[in-house]
């Protein structure tokens, strides 16, 4: 059966119009989402700038003393790490005393209500760091926190399983790993085994977390005292 060329031309024109309208709608939706994301990003930046500006009012009362305490702790640890076998026990005692002094300074600031004027990231980082230092002072071996998560989606919903444990000694070294995440169909699995909760001060595990946490805290302090760009 022959089809009238005019009909074919009309169908092509109609299809082109529909496709054009669909493309225009998609493009408009994409542009709208982009604009919305830009407005949200600008709003969050303004909110954060105001947040930091309020915290900056307490630079002398909170952030400078905190920076001084962190610097003293860092210098004591560097001296301990660089010491010879003969002087290491003595400098370890010096470092432990500086750990106690640092924790006491954080405790004193907390008692004065300083936590209310710390940024959330800094407050959480300090709590984790102090907990690590306290546990490590008397630690005889490395302690590692291991977290396993398992999820399964089905017609009846989603089931989640999580198991966390602290392991030590050879188990800690064997189970240490970068975070792993896998997804196969409706099954999800994740493993995290890089969170050292305690370690003797002379170990590499202690050094790794001490350097990481103290560096992060230093950046978060400077974010307040010098501006948001300090984090970058």
GUSEVO-705169 format. One line per 3 residues: number of its first residue (from 1); their letters; for each residue x, y, z of C-alpha. Coordinates in Angstrom, 3 decimals. Example, Ala and Ser with C-alpha at 12.3 -4.5 7.8 and 13.67 -1.06 7.14 Angstrom:
2
1	as	12.300:-4.500:7.800 | 13.670:-1.060:7.140
END
This chain:
232
1	xxx	0.000:0.000:0.000 | 1.367:3.380:-1.045 | 1.427:6.086:1.588
4	xxx	0.781:9.619:0.584 | 4.058:11.606:0.768 | 2.148:14.385:2.478
7	xxx	1.233:11.995:5.286 | 4.865:10.961:5.702 | 5.931:14.603:5.721
10	xxx	3.282:15.372:8.323 | 4.369:12.469:10.550 | 8.003:13.546:10.350
13	xxx	7.069:17.115:11.190 | 4.962:15.943:14.135 | 7.727:13.666:15.415
16	xxx	10.245:16.489:15.085 | 7.986:18.825:17.007 | 7.493:16.269:19.794
19	xxx	11.225:15.553:19.974 | 12.015:19.263:20.016 | 9.513:19.869:22.784
22	xxx	10.921:16.967:24.805 | 14.491:18.222:24.398 | 13.428:21.732:25.363
25	xxx	11.624:20.410:28.440 | 14.657:18.367:29.508 | 16.975:21.336:28.934
28	xxx	14.677:23.636:30.883 | 14.477:21.148:33.731 | 18.275:20.785:33.770
31	xxx	18.719:24.565:33.784 | 16.231:24.911:36.622 | 18.019:22.264:38.666
34	xxx	21.363:23.912:38.022 | 19.986:27.276:39.119 | 18.467:25.708:42.225
37	xxx	21.782:24.047:43.090 | 23.612:27.352:42.617 | 21.164:29.144:44.917
40	xxx	21.471:26.372:47.519 | 25.278:26.486:47.315 | 25.265:30.286:47.695
43	xxx	22.889:30.064:50.660 | 25.028:27.413:52.387 | 28.161:29.523:51.834
46	xxx	26.515:32.598:53.347 | 25.263:30.537:56.270 | 28.733:29.075:56.842
49	xxx	30.401:32.492:56.578 | 28.033:33.831:59.232 | 28.701:30.757:61.342
52	xxx	32.471:31.272:61.148 | 32.142:35.007:61.770 | 30.328:34.308:65.033
55	xxx	32.979:31.786:66.089 | 35.722:34.294:65.181 | 34.566:36.556:68.012
58	xxx	36.100:34.007:70.411 | 39.519:33.833:68.754 | 41.495:35.102:71.761
61	xxx	39.416:33.327:74.378 | 39.218:29.902:72.716 | 41.036:29.419:69.431
64	xxx	44.415:30.930:70.305 | 44.771:28.918:73.572 | 43.660:25.805:71.687
67	xxx	46.248:26.415:68.971 | 48.997:26.918:71.580 | 48.107:23.664:73.362
70	xxx	48.066:21.758:70.068 | 51.465:23.191:69.076 | 53.037:22.187:72.402
73	xxx	51.650:18.690:72.015 | 52.980:18.445:68.457 | 56.478:19.608:69.430
76	xxx	56.621:17.126:72.311 | 55.666:14.292:69.983 | 58.238:15.326:67.366
79	xxx	60.955:15.345:70.026 | 59.890:11.902:71.186 | 59.876:10.486:67.642
82	xxx	63.328:11.957:66.916 | 64.903:10.804:70.175 | 67.609:8.176:70.474
85	xxx	67.185:4.891:72.302 | 68.861:6.384:75.382 | 66.619:9.440:75.649
88	xxx	63.357:7.889:74.337 | 61.968:6.792:77.757 | 62.577:10.252:79.202
91	xxx	61.027:12.041:76.232 | 58.097:9.629:76.250 | 57.354:10.767:79.804
94	xxx	57.565:14.385:78.628 | 55.156:13.632:75.800 | 52.679:11.835:78.099
97	xxx	52.724:14.848:80.424 | 51.987:17.084:77.447 | 49.124:14.773:76.483
100	xxx	47.686:15.198:79.985 | 48.135:18.967:79.736 | 46.408:19.076:76.358
103	xxx	43.440:17.006:77.558 | 43.203:19.185:80.685 | 43.157:22.358:78.559
106	xxx	40.311:20.959:76.441 | 38.457:19.949:79.607 | 38.891:23.438:81.085
109	xxx	37.606:25.066:77.899 | 34.589:22.743:77.959 | 33.827:23.613:81.566
112	xxx	33.828:27.291:80.546 | 31.250:26.556:77.830 | 33.679:26.820:74.912
115	xxx	32.028:23.912:73.071 | 29.083:26.160:72.273 | 31.387:28.357:70.160
118	xxx	33.411:25.633:68.444 | 32.476:24.700:64.911 | 30.785:21.302:64.731
121	xxx	33.653:19.727:62.771 | 36.235:21.007:65.249 | 34.242:19.924:68.300
124	xxx	33.812:16.384:66.944 | 37.471:16.154:65.886 | 38.693:17.272:69.320
127	xxx	36.485:14.741:71.090 | 37.756:11.900:68.905 | 41.382:13.004:69.256
130	xxx	41.208:13.312:73.052 | 39.571:9.894:73.298 | 42.364:8.419:71.184
133	xxx	45.091:10.078:73.270 | 43.523:8.980:76.558 | 43.214:5.359:75.401
136	xxx	46.718:5.317:73.916 | 48.595:6.466:77.029 | 48.366:3.028:78.614
139	xxx	47.788:0.953:75.465 | 49.920:-2.194:75.184 | 48.918:-2.951:71.607
142	xxx	47.137:-1.432:68.619 | 43.336:-1.378:68.856 | 41.294:-1.089:65.678
145	xxx	37.585:-0.482:65.184 | 36.082:-2.672:62.465 | 32.610:-2.004:61.024
148	xxx	30.779:-4.373:58.644 | 27.512:-3.359:56.991 | 25.242:-5.564:54.880
151	xxx	22.051:-4.517:53.100 | 19.483:-6.466:51.086 | 16.571:-5.021:49.089
154	xxx	13.501:-7.142:48.376 | 9.787:-6.872:47.647 | 9.209:-6.588:51.390
157	xxx	11.553:-3.636:51.849 | 15.184:-3.276:52.785 | 17.019:-5.194:55.482
160	xxx	20.197:-3.807:57.040 | 22.769:-5.473:59.243 | 25.664:-3.762:61.000
163	xxx	28.355:-5.231:63.207 | 31.088:-3.187:64.911 | 33.923:-4.537:67.008
166	xxx	37.277:-3.442:68.434 | 40.134:-5.851:67.734 | 43.731:-5.691:68.884
169	xxx	47.152:-7.188:68.317 | 47.715:-9.321:65.224 | 44.014:-9.231:64.412
172	xxx	44.140:-5.439:64.154 | 47.042:-5.550:61.710 | 45.426:-8.345:59.686
175	xxx	42.009:-6.668:59.465 | 43.292:-3.158:58.737 | 42.032:-2.035:55.355
178	xxx	40.889:0.983:53.408 | 37.068:1.335:53.322 | 35.457:-1.080:50.869
181	xxx	32.003:-0.775:49.326 | 30.400:-3.258:46.920 | 26.983:-3.476:45.344
184	xxx	25.672:-6.481:43.393 | 22.058:-6.122:42.343 | 19.970:-5.746:45.482
187	xxx	22.872:-6.654:47.779 | 25.187:-4.053:49.327 | 28.250:-4.670:51.437
190	xxx	30.726:-2.315:53.082 | 33.750:-2.799:55.286 | 35.669:-0.178:57.254
193	xxx	38.823:-1.128:59.080 | 41.049:1.951:59.239 | 39.922:3.600:62.495
196	xxx	42.668:3.240:65.127 | 41.077:3.802:68.532 | 44.289:3.301:70.541
199	xxx	47.964:2.526:69.961 | 51.240:2.721:71.919 | 52.919:6.113:71.186
202	xxx	55.952:4.482:69.568 | 53.994:2.645:66.857 | 53.351:3.668:63.257
205	xxx	49.619:3.332:63.864 | 49.806:5.969:66.606 | 51.872:8.240:64.389
208	xxx	49.425:7.923:61.475 | 46.401:8.928:63.515 | 48.221:11.544:65.595
211	xxx	49.515:13.319:62.487 | 46.171:13.040:60.692 | 44.029:14.314:63.583
214	xxx	46.379:17.084:64.719 | 46.688:18.326:61.130 | 42.904:18.349:60.697
217	xxx	42.352:20.172:63.997 | 44.980:22.749:63.033 | 43.181:23.368:59.723
220	xxx	39.794:23.685:61.462 | 41.248:26.239:63.886 | 42.682:28.274:61.016
223	xxx	39.351:28.043:59.220 | 37.971:30.233:62.001 | 40.975:32.495:62.637
226	xxx	42.039:33.005:59.005 | 38.860:32.317:57.023 | 37.148:29.452:55.198
229	xxx	39.875:29.269:52.528 | 42.279:27.853:55.124 | 40.539:24.479:54.756
232	x	41.374:24.401:51.047
END
